[in-house]
Amino acid sequence: MGIDEAGRGPVLGPMVYGCLYCPLSYKKTLATLSFADSKTLKEEKREELFEALKGNDSIGWAVDVIDPKELSAKMLKKNKINLNEISHDSAMG
């Protein structure tokens, strides 16, 4: 399983968490697809990789989007919840 997030707080918009999961037996196949940090890949390559993932029934994914208002409410309430805790809660479902 791999998990990543985009965004770092309510000022810049929502936090978006993505998770990909697959059987361990698929590890070698994933390695052949040349994944890298999305910031280093051109959009065309990212789309190509996504199509390869979508076309395989052995791979699943999930996305969680946390609204800026929800982030602010959690971070500003009396018993504050920090971004690391929010990230953990999102990843654990």
C-alpha positions in Angstrom: 0.0 0.0 0.0 1.2 3.5 -0.8 -0.3 6.7 0.6 0.4 10.3 -0.4 -1.2 13.7 0.2 -1.4 17.0 -1.6 -2.0 20.3 0.2 -0.8 21.3 3.7 -3.6 23.2 5.3 -6.9 25.1 5.0 -5.4 28.3 3.5 -4.5 26.6 0.2 -7.6 24.5 -0.3 -8.5 20.9 0.6 -6.2 18.1 1.7 -6.4 15.3 -0.8 -5.1 11.8 0.2 -4.6 9.0 -2.3 -3.9 5.4 -1.6 -3.0 2.6 -4.0 -3.1 -1.1 -2.9 -2.2 -4.3 -4.6 -1.0 -7.8 -3.8 2.7 -8.2 -3.0 3.0 -10.5 -6.0 2.4 -7.4 -8.2 5.5 -5.6 -6.9 7.8 -6.5 -9.9 5.1 -5.5 -12.4 4.8 -2.1 -10.7 8.5 -1.6 -10.8 8.5 -2.0 -14.6 6.1 0.9 -15.0 8.7 3.6 -14.0 6.7 5.4 -11.3 8.3 8.5 -9.8 7.3 11.6 -7.9 4.5 13.1 -9.8 6.3 16.5 -9.7 9.0 15.0 -11.9 6.7 13.4 -14.5 5.0 15.1 -17.4 1.2 15.0 -17.5 1.3 12.6 -20.5 3.3 10.1 -18.4 1.1 10.5 -15.4 -2.0 9.8 -17.6 -0.2 6.8 -19.1 0.5 5.3 -15.7 -3.0 5.9 -14.5 -4.4 4.1 -17.5 -2.1 1.2 -16.8 -3.4 1.1 -13.2 -7.0 1.4 -14.1 -6.7 -1.5 -16.6 -5.5 -4.0 -13.9 -8.0 -5.7 -11.7 -5.2 -6.5 -9.2 -4.9 -2.9 -8.3 -7.2 -0.7 -6.3 -7.2 2.8 -5.0 -9.0 5.3 -2.8 -9.1 9.0 -2.5 -10.2 11.1 0.5 -10.7 14.9 0.2 -10.9 16.9 3.4 -12.6 20.3 3.0 -10.8 23.4 4.2 -13.7 24.3 6.6 -13.4 20.8 8.2 -9.6 21.3 8.5 -10.0 24.7 10.2 -12.7 23.4 12.5 -10.5 20.5 13.7 -7.4 22.7 14.1 -9.1 25.6 15.9 -11.5 23.7 18.3 -10.8 23.6 22.0 -9.2 20.1 21.8 -7.2 20.9 18.7 -6.3 18.2 16.2 -3.1 18.8 14.2 -2.5 18.0 10.6 -0.5 14.9 11.3 -3.4 13.5 13.3 -5.8 14.4 10.6 -3.5 12.7 8.0 -3.3 9.6 10.1 -7.1 9.5 10.6 -7.6 9.8 6.8 -5.1 7.1 6.0 -6.6 4.7 8.5 -10.2 5.3 7.3 
